[in-house]
Amino acid sequence: MPLIQPLVTRSSSSLADARTRAIHLYRLWQKNVPQIMIDYHLCLPQSVVRSKIREHFEKNRYVSDPRTIDVLLFKGRIEFDETYNVWKQYSHVLRYFDANEQDPQPTKFFDKFIEGRV
């Protein structure tokens, strides 16, 4: 089990500092994917788990306010600690992958009508 630094609240001095911290958190997640898969008995390929982590980081890629990035980094680190220390249930972890499995909802009136949702 690798030594994980305690969670501390820290403000980024610049956008470059926030970016460096985000990359560090991303690498921490990616490095611990095999252990997380073992702990939660995930029956998914590592590539799927890694791409889901990347998707979550890419979602906030264009945030440019260092204070907002600091909040996102704090939340991401909390998620990592809860996942790594197995403080989550199996269903909580699988909830991240449900979005891939759901069919897109129809947006046009006729599609909704055919499905009986009108």
N, C-alpha and C positions, 0 to 999 in steps of 0.2 A: 504494500500500500504506500503510494508516494506521499511525501510530506506536503500538506497543503497549507498555505499561509492563512492565518485567521482573516476574517472579513473585516476590513476597515473602511470607513467612509473617507473618501479623498476627492478633492476637487482637482480637475485638470487645469494646468496653467495655460494651456493653449490647445488649439485644435489638433496639432501634431501629437501632443502628449495624450490627448483623448484617443486618437487613432492608434497610438502605440498600445495603450491599455486595452483597447477593443481587440486588437490582434492577439495580445497575450491571452485574453479570455477565450477567444476563438480557438487558439491552439490548445489551451487547457481542456476545453470540451472535446476537441478532436483526439487528443492524446488519451483520454480516458474512456473513449467509446468502447473498447473491448471489455473493460472492467464493468461498465454500466450494463452491457449486454449480458454478461455473466450474472451479475447481481439480480437483474430483473428477468432472466430467462427469456430474452427476446428471441423470437423465431423469425427474425428478419435478417437480411444480409447487412453487413457492416456498411456497405455503400449506401443503403437506404437511410440508415441512421445518420451517417455523415452528411448526406445531402439534405436531410431535414434540419440538421443543425445549421448548415450553410444557408438554407432558405430563411431561417429565423434571423440570422445576422444580415442577410441581404435585404430583408424587409426594411431595415433601418439604415441602410447604407448611405443615404443622402441627407441624413440629419447633420446639420452644420453648427448647431448651438452646443458649445462645450458643456454647459450645465445640463442640457437635455441628455447628452451622451453620458454624462456622469450618472444620471438617474437610471438610464438604460443599462449601464455597466453594473450598477449596484443590483438591479433586479436580475440581471443575467447571472451574476455571481451567486445570488441567493438561490436561484433555480439550480445552478450547478451544485451548490453545497447540499441542497435537499435531495437532489438526484444521486449524487455520489455517496452520500451517507445513508442511502436507502431509507429516507424519511418519507418517501412517497410510496403509494401503493402501485401495484402493477397496472391497474386501470388508469391511474393518473399519467403514467408514462405512455400508455397506448393512446391516450387522448390526443397526443401530438400527431399521431399518424392517421387519425380518423378523417381528417380533411382530404387526404388523398383517396380514400375509399368511397366517399360520398359522390353521388352523381350530381352534376351541376343542376341547379334549380332552373326550370323554364322561366324565361323572362317575357315572352310574348303572350298576349291574351289567348290566342288559339291553343298554344302549347299547354297553358294552365287549364284551359277548358277541357282539353282531351284527357288530362290527368285528373280532372274533377276537383281542382283547387279553386274554382271561381265561385 
